Amino acid sequence: MNSRLKLVMKSGKAILGYKSGLKGLRTGKSKMVLIASNCPPLRKSEVEYLAMLAKTQVHHYSGDNTELGTACGKLFNCSVVSIIDGGDSDILSSKE
């Protein structure tokens, strides 16, 4: 999953963060949402609910928010990543 995520960050388009992720879901731009394992339950359920309404895939990332931020190539924590364009990666088609 990490290698696919790196490829998305390089060739595709992704939004990092909870607030911007929700905005992407509301506008219907998001194609997939990744949620870190230590995301607070209320936040997690809110993102899952909006994703269900928007008919968007949800992937529960196995690592915590620090690992998710690092996988995106950033030096900060990130609990929600919203993928808008997969780019060269097969992250949207693969079921892992």
C-alpha positions as CSV (number, residue, x, y, z in Angstrom):
1,M,0.0,0.0,0.0
2,N,2.9,2.4,0.8
3,S,4.4,2.1,-2.6
4,R,1.1,2.8,-4.3
5,L,0.5,5.8,-2.1
6,K,3.9,7.2,-2.9
7,L,3.1,6.8,-6.6
8,V,-0.2,8.6,-6.1
9,M,1.6,11.5,-4.4
10,K,4.1,11.7,-7.2
11,S,1.9,11.3,-10.3
12,G,-1.7,11.7,-9.1
13,K,-3.6,14.1,-6.9
14,A,-4.4,13.6,-3.2
15,I,-5.6,15.8,-0.3
16,L,-4.2,15.3,3.1
17,G,-6.2,16.2,6.2
18,Y,-9.5,15.7,7.8
19,K,-11.2,19.0,6.9
20,S,-10.1,19.1,3.3
21,G,-10.9,15.4,2.9
22,L,-14.5,16.0,4.0
23,K,-14.7,18.9,1.6
24,G,-13.5,16.6,-1.2
25,L,-16.2,14.0,-0.2
26,R,-18.9,16.6,-0.2
27,T,-18.1,18.0,-3.6
28,G,-17.8,14.4,-5.0
29,K,-14.2,14.8,-6.1
30,S,-12.7,12.0,-4.0
31,K,-12.4,8.6,-5.5
32,M,-10.9,6.9,-2.4
33,V,-10.3,7.7,1.3
34,L,-7.6,6.3,3.5
35,I,-8.2,6.5,7.3
36,A,-5.3,5.9,9.8
37,S,-5.8,3.3,12.5
38,N,-5.6,5.8,15.4
39,C,-8.2,8.2,14.0
40,P,-10.7,9.1,16.7
41,P,-13.9,7.0,16.4
42,L,-16.3,10.0,15.9
43,R,-14.1,11.4,13.0
44,K,-13.8,7.9,11.5
45,S,-17.5,7.3,11.5
46,E,-18.2,10.8,10.0
47,V,-15.7,10.2,7.2
48,E,-17.2,6.7,6.6
49,Y,-20.7,8.1,6.5
50,L,-19.9,10.8,4.0
51,A,-18.0,8.3,1.9
52,M,-21.0,6.0,1.9
53,L,-23.2,8.9,0.7
54,A,-20.7,9.8,-2.0
55,K,-20.2,6.1,-3.0
56,T,-16.5,6.4,-2.4
57,Q,-14.2,3.5,-1.4
58,V,-12.8,3.6,2.1
59,H,-9.5,1.9,3.1
60,H,-8.5,1.5,6.7
61,Y,-4.8,2.1,6.7
62,S,-3.0,-0.4,9.0
63,G,-0.5,2.1,10.4
64,D,-1.2,5.1,12.6
65,N,-1.4,8.8,11.5
66,T,2.4,9.3,11.7
67,E,3.0,6.3,9.4
68,L,0.3,7.5,7.0
69,G,1.9,11.0,6.8
70,T,5.3,9.4,6.2
71,A,3.9,7.1,3.5
72,C,2.7,10.3,1.7
73,G,6.2,11.7,1.9
74,K,5.3,14.4,4.4
75,L,7.0,15.1,7.7
76,F,3.8,15.5,9.7
77,N,1.0,13.3,10.9
78,C,-2.1,12.8,8.8
79,S,-5.2,10.9,9.8
80,V,-7.2,11.1,6.6
81,V,-6.0,11.1,3.0
82,S,-8.4,11.6,0.1
83,I,-7.3,10.5,-3.3
84,I,-8.7,12.6,-6.2
85,D,-6.7,11.2,-9.1
86,G,-4.8,7.9,-8.9
87,G,-2.2,8.9,-11.5
88,D,0.0,6.0,-12.7
89,S,-0.9,4.0,-9.5
90,D,-3.3,1.1,-9.5
91,I,-4.5,2.0,-5.9
92,L,-8.1,2.7,-7.0
93,S,-8.6,-0.7,-8.8
94,S,-6.8,-2.9,-6.3
95,K,-8.5,-4.5,-3.4
96,E,-6.0,-5.1,-0.6
